[in-house]
Amino acid sequence: MIQQRLAQRRSFREEQEEARPQLRPLLRKPYERGTASAWSDLLHRPRRRNSIWRGTRLSS
């Protein structure tokens, strides 16, 4: 049981090491965008419904 867990951890760590070079370029762009933006611009805001739905009523 312990040997299996150690093997799983080793496999996971190896996968992470292999993925790291591919992730760096993907993370660089958002990081650079974040340094050039106000923090409030980076917050996720709830999306509003399309304007075509505003002001319309569903008939019952």
Backbone as ProteinMPNN parsed JSONL, in Angstrom:
{"seq_chain_A": "MIQQRLAQRRSFREEQEEARPQLRPLLRKPYERGTASAWSDLLHRPRRRNSIWRGTRLSS", "coords_chain_A": {"N_chain_A": [[0.829, -1.195, 0.0], [1.854, 1.292, 0.856], [4.019, 1.473, -0.861], [2.703, 1.65, -3.283], [1.412, 4.134, -3.042], [3.659, 5.798, -2.889], [4.697, 5.403, -5.433], [2.633, 6.488, -6.96], [2.756, 9.172, -6.164], [5.319, 9.826, -7.078], [4.964, 9.501, -9.831], [3.029, 11.481, -10.297], [4.523, 13.781, -9.622], [6.514, 13.659, -11.587], [4.954, 14.062, -13.882], [4.12, 16.672, -13.396], [6.555, 18.041, -13.51], [7.193, 17.647, -16.197], [5.138, 19.073, -17.433], [5.554, 21.69, -16.645], [7.356, 23.408, -18.284], [5.655, 23.886, -20.457], [3.551, 25.226, -19.321], [4.568, 27.646, -18.409], [4.795, 29.679, -20.555], [2.046, 30.014, -20.989], [1.154, 31.137, -18.633], [2.587, 33.467, -18.451], [1.599, 35.61, -20.081], [-1.006, 36.394, -18.919], [0.0, 37.155, -16.428], [1.669, 39.329, -17.061], [-0.268, 41.024, -18.109], [-1.693, 41.494, -15.832], [0.091, 43.017, -14.296], [-0.009, 45.403, -15.594], [-2.517, 46.375, -15.213], [-5.234, 47.776, -13.316], [-6.11, 46.559, -10.082], [-8.843, 46.218, -9.657], [-9.837, 45.886, -12.199], [-9.143, 43.341, -12.776], [-10.738, 41.652, -11.368], [-13.172, 39.091, -11.317], [-16.265, 39.54, -12.67], [-19.799, 39.144, -12.392], [-21.445, 38.029, -15.302], [-23.564, 39.922, -17.382], [-26.838, 39.474, -18.68], [-27.51, 39.217, -22.166], [-28.223, 42.222, -23.966], [-30.428, 42.025, -25.569], [-32.29, 40.649, -24.188], [-33.076, 42.249, -22.166], [-35.687, 44.184, -20.868], [-37.663, 42.761, -22.122], [-40.635, 40.853, -21.928], [-41.863, 37.772, -20.824], [-44.616, 36.119, -22.148], [-47.416, 34.874, -20.407]], "CA_chain_A": [[0.0, 0.0, 0.0], [2.729, 2.45, 0.932], [4.801, 1.509, -2.098], [1.809, 2.118, -4.349], [1.235, 5.576, -2.85], [4.911, 6.452, -3.273], [4.787, 5.344, -6.892], [1.669, 7.458, -7.475], [3.311, 10.507, -5.907], [6.45, 9.991, -7.982], [4.394, 9.667, -11.166], [2.419, 12.809, -10.326], [5.611, 14.763, -9.616], [7.141, 13.627, -12.912], [4.028, 14.714, -14.814], [4.178, 18.106, -13.131], [7.833, 18.529, -14.025], [7.115, 17.666, -17.658], [4.169, 20.081, -17.849], [5.986, 23.025, -16.239], [7.816, 24.258, -19.389], [4.527, 24.248, -21.306], [2.681, 26.138, -18.592], [5.195, 28.95, -18.219], [4.332, 30.684, -21.523], [0.612, 30.253, -20.824], [0.96, 31.98, -17.46], [3.318, 34.721, -18.592], [0.752, 36.67, -20.649], [-1.908, 36.949, -17.904], [0.795, 37.798, -15.388], [2.072, 40.634, -17.565], [-1.482, 41.837, -18.205], [-2.041, 41.874, -14.467], [0.957, 44.072, -13.791], [-0.337, 46.643, -16.289], [-3.927, 46.681, -14.987], [-5.681, 48.05, -11.946], [-6.572, 45.314, -9.488], [-10.295, 46.084, -9.801], [-10.106, 45.417, -13.552], [-8.819, 41.916, -12.847], [-11.727, 40.869, -10.639], [-14.219, 38.475, -12.135], [-17.578, 40.106, -12.394], [-20.857, 38.325, -13.001], [-21.834, 38.481, -16.63], [-24.951, 40.34, -17.534], [-27.51, 38.862, -19.816], [-27.476, 40.011, -23.391], [-29.143, 43.348, -23.958], [-31.662, 41.7, -26.281], [-33.251, 40.098, -23.24], [-33.513, 43.29, -21.229], [-36.894, 44.894, -21.238], [-38.662, 41.9, -22.754], [-41.428, 40.087, -20.973], [-42.381, 36.496, -21.315], [-46.073, 36.059, -22.001], [-47.813, 33.686, -19.647]], "C_chain_A": [[0.872, 1.257, 0.0], [3.551, 2.595, -0.347], [3.967, 2.036, -3.267], [1.61, 3.629, -4.248], [2.491, 6.339, -3.249], [5.082, 6.473, -4.786], [3.824, 6.354, -7.533], [2.196, 8.882, -7.307], [4.465, 10.808, -6.863], [5.955, 10.256, -9.403], [3.771, 11.057, -11.316], [3.491, 13.894, -10.413], [6.304, 14.823, -10.972], [6.258, 14.302, -13.961], [4.056, 16.225, -14.644], [5.455, 18.723, -13.684], [7.821, 18.62, -15.547], [6.199, 18.775, -18.16], [4.653, 21.506, -17.583], [6.478, 23.891, -17.4], [6.684, 24.699, -20.326], [3.619, 25.268, -20.634], [3.263, 27.542, -18.46], [4.745, 29.986, -19.246], [2.843, 31.012, -21.388], [0.324, 31.184, -19.655], [1.609, 33.352, -17.598], [2.416, 35.856, -19.066], [-0.238, 37.232, -19.621], [-1.158, 37.665, -16.779], [1.208, 39.201, -15.826], [0.876, 41.567, -17.712], [-1.879, 42.337, -16.818], [-1.174, 42.989, -13.917], [0.635, 45.416, -14.426], [-1.772, 47.086, -16.045], [-4.179, 47.031, -13.531], [-6.263, 46.759, -11.369], [-8.07, 45.125, -9.674], [-10.678, 45.611, -11.198], [-9.875, 43.915, -13.688], [-9.832, 41.028, -12.135], [-12.754, 40.296, -11.605], [-15.544, 39.066, -11.707], [-18.627, 39.21, -13.026], [-21.242, 38.901, -14.359], [-23.294, 38.881, -16.635], [-25.547, 39.614, -18.726], [-27.403, 39.78, -21.015], [-28.527, 41.104, -23.352], [-30.437, 43.028, -24.701], [-32.722, 41.153, -25.332], [-33.753, 41.15, -22.261], [-34.78, 43.958, -21.749], [-37.929, 44.031, -21.952], [-39.386, 41.119, -21.678], [-41.851, 38.783, -21.631], [-43.879, 36.492, -21.13], [-46.433, 34.78, -21.269], [-49.061, 33.065, -20.184]], "O_chain_A": [[0.636, 2.179, -0.781], [3.752, 3.702, -0.848], [4.462, 2.769, -4.123], [1.638, 4.326, -5.263], [2.408, 7.398, -3.871], [5.561, 7.459, -5.349], [4.162, 6.994, -8.528], [2.085, 9.699, -8.22], [4.569, 11.914, -7.393], [6.473, 11.135, -10.093], [3.96, 11.725, -12.332], [3.363, 14.827, -11.206], [6.644, 15.904, -11.453], [6.754, 15.026, -14.824], [4.021, 16.97, -15.623], [5.427, 19.81, -14.26], [8.374, 19.558, -16.122], [6.46, 19.358, -19.212], [4.195, 22.438, -18.244], [6.047, 25.039, -17.498], [6.758, 25.774, -20.921], [2.989, 26.082, -21.309], [2.516, 28.52, -18.406], [4.344, 31.082, -18.854], [2.425, 32.142, -21.641], [-0.649, 31.938, -19.686], [1.208, 34.298, -16.92], [2.465, 36.953, -18.51], [-0.306, 38.45, -19.462], [-1.636, 38.666, -16.247], [1.107, 40.151, -15.05], [0.991, 42.768, -17.467], [-2.342, 43.467, -16.662], [-1.653, 43.823, -13.149], [0.967, 46.46, -13.864], [-2.206, 48.084, -16.619], [-3.433, 46.631, -12.637], [-6.845, 45.959, -12.101], [-8.531, 43.994, -9.834], [-11.731, 44.997, -11.372], [-10.369, 43.295, -14.63], [-9.799, 39.805, -12.271], [-13.147, 40.941, -12.577], [-15.887, 39.084, -10.525], [-18.386, 38.591, -14.063], [-21.347, 40.116, -14.526], [-24.137, 38.263, -15.984], [-24.844, 39.202, -19.648], [-27.223, 40.989, -20.871], [-29.598, 40.928, -22.769], [-31.447, 43.698, -24.484], [-33.914, 41.189, -25.639], [-34.767, 40.94, -21.597], [-34.902, 44.253, -22.938], [-38.978, 44.539, -22.348], [-38.811, 40.771, -20.647], [-42.149, 38.721, -22.824], [-44.367, 36.83, -20.052], [-45.825, 33.732, -21.489], [-49.526, 32.056, -19.653]]}, "name": "protein", "num_of_chains": 1, "seq": "MIQQRLAQRRSFREEQEEARPQLRPLLRKPYERGTASAWSDLLHRPRRRNSIWRGTRLSS"}
